[in-house]
Amino acid sequence: MTGRAVLAEKTRLRTALVAARKAIPAEERAARAAALAAAAVDLAATTGGPVCAYLPVGSEPGSPELVAALHRAGHQVLLPVVPPEQGPLDWAAYTGPDSLAAGPLGLREPTGPRLGPDAVSRARLVLVPGLAVDRAGARLGRGGGYYDRTLPLVRPGTPVVVVLNDEELLDRLPAEPHDRPVTGALLPGAGLVTLGNIREG
């Protein structure tokens, strides 16, 4: 598949996946979010912290409760801060819902001190957003490239897990050389699914 064909297929998939997410009834979305929060706490219990996570936007799977549950479980939780110029994400600590303010791209960001992009290298678990992932660990994001620029800073051997709906785990996705693979998917029904690209520590 040529580079142009890959881009076209990614665009087609993004449109279809976003539409499918928006069609999920609110009650079902809430039940899935509760399952994902419980699964995230169980996973973090096996890795310890700090945990780099994020607050979902719009119809993204999960809810702010996932981040709050990790914090209540005693983990230091770091949330992304979008940099003013293209580059890896910055990070700041989540200390509760009152520590958040509106940020760019529809995100809510912590108001505390910025810890720098290298903060992700201290994480024991990294949870990332996405639209889909395949069995080899190829992740389809929204196209901004922030996580592709951030994930190279993650310490080798650290689980990098994309949070999705069960039906968004696909057999194969188009990928480009700059796309950074992930090691697992956290799903509301199946729980943690290990993908085929585990990095050795």
Secondary structure, DSSP 8 states (H G I E B T S, - for coil): --HHHHHHHHHHHHHHHHHHHHTS-HHHHHHHHHHHHHHHHHHHHHH-S-EE-----TT-SS-HHHHHHHHHTT--EEEEE--SSSSS-EEEEE--GGGEEE-GGG-EEE-S----GGGGGG-SEEEE--SEEETT--EE--S--HHHHHGGGS-TT--EEEE--GGGEES-----TT----SEEEETTTEEEE-TT----
